[in-house]
Amino acid sequence: MAKSSKSARKTAVRYVLGDENFAAITAVEGLKLSAEGEKRLKRARSMSPAKRRAATIAAYKSARGR
């Protein structure tokens, strides 16, 4: 049986992307935000994380007709 080494395990590293990095990645993938999405992103900068999530969920639901 192979030995398991604790030093070989790596923990997951999380990264938070800013607006510019996110825009660069989506541009490479060929995606572009709509004018409404751009406005929502600008408004979200001043919101708390909870309000930002709520706005994102509301936008998703309205886009899906829910």
Residue pairs with C-beta under 8 A, 6 or more apart in sequence:
17 25
19 41
19 45
23 33
26 32
26 33
33 41
36 59
37 59
40 55
40 56
40 59
43 55
44 52
44 55
44 56
47 55
